[in-house]
Amino acid sequence: MQIFVYSFVAVMIIVGFSSTMLSKRKPTLYWLPGTVLSVITLAFAIISFFTLNGWDAMGLFFMFISVFFGSVIGTFIAKYKKATIH
């Protein structure tokens, strides 16, 4: 269970940082890093559903959930930071 919390925090920091950096160069693409990470982990979760069994597939699904919510929160942090910096 700890690994999901650690991955959530790490993804939130990485996506927040990379979205902030990307929004300085291309302001309309701040959502791209979170979307890419979410789609990659969703692909792993779907593939594992069909290829792995039981708890292994469920673990990758939980990893997708933690990465997805970390990406969403990191993207909102970058959007809020972009809105407050003038």
Secondary structure, 3 states (H helix, E strand, C coil): CHHHHHHHHHHHHHHHHHHHHHHHHCHHHCCHHHHHHHHHHHHHHHHHHHHCCHHHHHHHHHHHHHHHHHHHHHHHHHHHHHHHCC
